[in-house]
Amino acid sequence: MDAIAVSPAIAKNPAAPPLVEVRGLTLTVPSAAGPVNILKGIDLDIPSGAAIGLVGPSGSGKTSLLMVLAGLERATDGSVTLAGQPITALGEDALARLRRDQVGIVFQAFHLIPTMTALENVAIPLELAGRPDALARAEASLVAVGLGHRLTHLPGQLSGGEQQRVALARAFAPAPRLLLADEPTGNLDQATGTAVMDLLFKMRAELGTTLLLITHDVTLAARCDAVVHIGDGKIQDVLF
Amino acid sequence: MDRVFLLLFLQKKKFSLPFLLARRELRGGLAGLRIVLACLALGVAAIAAVGSLRAGVAEGLAHDGARILGGDIAISGGNQPLPAALGDWLRARGARTSEVVSLRSMLVAPGGDRVLVEVKAVDGAWPLVGQAEVAPAQGMAAALAGRGLLVEPVLRDRLGLKIGDVLKLGRASVVMHGTLSAEPDRVASPALFGLRAMVSLSLLPQTGLIQPGTIAQYQLRAVLPAGPGAATVAREIRAKFGEQGWRIRLPGDAAQGLAQFIDRTSLFMTLVGLTSLLVGGIGVANGVRAWLEARVRTIATLRCLGASGGLVFAVALIQVMALAGLGVLLGLVAGALLPIAAFALLRDVLPVPPVVGVFPGPLALAALYGLLTAAAFALWPLARAMRIPGAALFRDALQPSRVWPPQGGMWWLIAGNALLVLALIGLTVLTAPERRFAIWFCAAAVATLLLFRAGGWLVMAAARRLRPRRVWLRLGLANLYRPGTATPLLLVSLGIGLSTLAAVALIQGNVRRQVSQQLPERAPSFFFIDIQDSQMAKFRAILAADPAATDLREVPSLRARVVSVNGVPAQQVKAAPDTTWALRGDRGLTYAGPMPDGTQMVAGQWWPPDYDGKPLLSFDAVLAAGWGLKLGDPIRLNVLGRDIDFTVANLRRIDWGTLGLNFTMIASPGLLAHAPHSHIATVRAPEADQARLLRAVTDALPNVSGIRVADVLRAIAGLLEQISTALAATGSLTLAAGALVLAGAVAAGQRRRIREAVILKTLGATRGQIRAAWLVEFGILGLVAGGIAALVGLAASWAVVVLVMHAEWVPLPATLAAVVLGCVVLMLGFGYAGTEAALRAKAAPLLRNE
């Protein structure tokens, strides 16, 4: 069966190979009640520069798919290629380097390091990449998300919306090619969530970052170029 | 039904609410507080075990007082024979008596080998109390009949003796009749100055060992009939026979020196136990802090439901103290059982058979220490529970580590904590046999804690200023100062244990260096004792004929007993604990005209070389300070049964480390020169020539004994090894407590560490970078903790070696390096364990939406 591909029409350069290629992806995890098949053969191409919404009921496999794409979960079978590089065979450290150079991730629960200031949190991926201007870029990134006055604050001293903006700054600071966002507004009120998403889409547009956004919010999904419906570990359909 | 009524009753009482809530929460288990339990149990067990061990040995001493004394009363005439009238008087009152004379001599084997022995000459009534063990089995009368000799088994083995061998003791030939494996009136002690040889008292004159001035001990023991007690009899003896310089002892003071030694040893071990408890206290503080952090949601829920800060504090306090009580109880059980096992293992090492049992006194003291420590260290972190707001439920924020307790209760809290710390210090000082030492210990403990705390601040401040280029280095340094960092805790938990071990190792190393290197270089090879005036010419001629013998020094030797100091009887003098030994028993006394070479005068003037006036005394400055004796003060000594009043003319500093002819008391010439006395001499000779020299002197002068300094030093070295092992073992307890706290601290921070590792990996950090960052963190911590521990060890060992032992001190860099290295390795080990566990954690489960 052909891969369910997001239409080349939405790609900036239809001739270019997709940024993400997923083929026959399965994920089975052991449990006390026996093995659980979470992903049951996913085929998906995501063109470079596209914004894809990933929707589906709880437990359908959205986050698991995102984890596999990020190299944080190892696929049971199938292949994933990111920017032309197959990642399923890569070792843990190679995957870490790949994330450092190519992937930004935003979580619902922010996942900032609680003992680091906002500036340090944003600087970390840049420092890991050995960027000598890490702090300056991190500061610029925080200024860009409107947190120039909160540089030395710890996550515990920031509101939920502010924490998520720090997470956005951290994700965008290294200018990744792919941004994976897992319900980034799930922990925020509507107004704050909307503001954060405006920011996310604005930054993505500025940087030309490919986006895979998991959300339950239909209006949010509608802002994407395409929406992939996932259910029972399989892609059900793709809406443009 | 009753239970329901009881609960209803309790619920009506306001004070019962914290107990009810605490009880409900405790049903959830002890997770998080196990470290509190273990820390307290370990410290309390150490103190309870040492206390029980001491009590067992002390009771053994008290129980066996009459046996160790050799009777209900023992009268010692020192170097002077006791009058026959004394024995007659006692026997006339229905007492059974026994006479014992002890002295040192050379025992010459059939092959010519000779060793220094401690001769005990006994009459037919010995032993009055208990039984001697003789092999082959025979009665004492038969064993010592004729020219019978008994030796202790190790002496038999050393000389390769057999039953029936004929040996020389002084001028007499003696026949080995068997071995003496146990004497009821002997406490086990290391044989520094000769092994035991026993002969009959009637044989002693034939040996020719008793000469004028011979160093000997004369004793008369008596078992009294029912009637007036020993104390009454002692008073009657003094009234009847006057103050003749005799020392009269009752079973209660059978082994005063030994009791003091046990007191001192147990004091040291108790203080080490307290150090473990102190480290445990830090573990308690940390355990409580971590436990509260994990309970933030529960506390926040209670606050939302209307619980006051005071109620939250009370609930937490009850739980922690209940747990502390359990920890103390576990410690007490271990502390009570350990000595019972130890008694079985140490039977041969302990001086007397201890009384085996449970001793409530030491156990109660250990429990009090444990509970006070728990309260003192838990109070501050517990008070912070009052500041956890209900809003904590809604904001999953990191609880800052520096939440101050509520301002209103701040002063109460400080006062309460100060009271608890003072109670701990008071208890330590008041229960210590040597309070000054205990006060110094407390001061040193507080100073050490502050030093490690200051070290923590310095490390954090320095790490904050540094901004290295490499990310792993920067991350490692940042881990040292970030909010919630365990830097000060990690430093102090491992550091205090290592400080104790460093101090013990440095003291041990210094003493070992003195005994095995310095003393042999400076000390003479031989001490020859009991040389008669008439034998001096011959003695000098023998040495002059042997080119190996050099550096001969000789002085007159007498024995004297202190009768009174400044008019106060010796037994009532309030002396510093480390100087009381010189008030008991006979001490060496010499006289000199000109000031001896190398004398270090501290105060006063030396008398003219030809002085022949009122008796003057040159005295040891350290003893004088301990006794409150000043220049011009009177001191009465009993010399050869006669009381002589001396005036202190000058004070000297004595370097005992030379092992030369050092006397605490040197009298002016004149009166003593005319008293019968012997001489004592020191000689140096190469190792290879020593046996020949000893043989030459003792063959020609059979009553003269030669003490080989090398043998004594070897025996001392062996003894020191045993003591060192015991001290190191006790010191290791502190390290174990530290390791426990360290493990607790690492475990408490593990959740945060795992989360951080996952986020870092998500952001692109490799395992190598994360590992390197944590190695930097723990390496620096180990280096700093080791460095401070080395400093503390240096200071403590200097104080003990220089101020207490009055010996030369060197820093021993290799030992220090081992401490620092050991600390780094230990810290890295703990860090590595934590890091690897964190690196193994799977990212996905943690990152999924909560």
Interface residues (C-beta under 8 A of the other chain):
Chain A: T63 S64 M67 A70 L72 E73 E92 D93 A96 R97 L98 R99 R100 D101 I105 F107 Q108 A109 H111 L112 I113 P114 T115 M116 E120 I124 P125 E127 L128 A129 G130 P132 L154 P155 G156 Q157 R170 D182 E183 G186
Chain B: R395 A397 L398 Q399 P400 R469 V471 R474 A478 R482 P483 G484 T485 R752 R755 E756 I759 L760 K761 T762 L763 G764 A765 T766 R767 G768 Q769 A843 A844 L847 R848 N849 E850
